[in-house]
Amino acid sequence: MNGYVEFQSPEGDPVVVNVNRVNYVRRFKGWNDASAVNFEKGNYVVVKGNLPAVMKVLAEE
């Protein structure tokens, strides 16, 4: 999947993110093992993984 990365939601559901549309990533409030991936005018998805782990996966794509 060129340009796309698959993560899991905190509940274990698959979440696919287009790396080219990511504006920034931040820690999701109240969760130490979840990050909010922001894209397209303030919309975001919550994915499983701490901030350094999520950023590493996005950088590799």
Secondary structure, 3 states (H helix, E strand, C coil): CCCEEEEECCCCCEEEEEHHHEEEEEECCCCCCEEEEEECCCEEEEEECCHHHHHHHHHHC
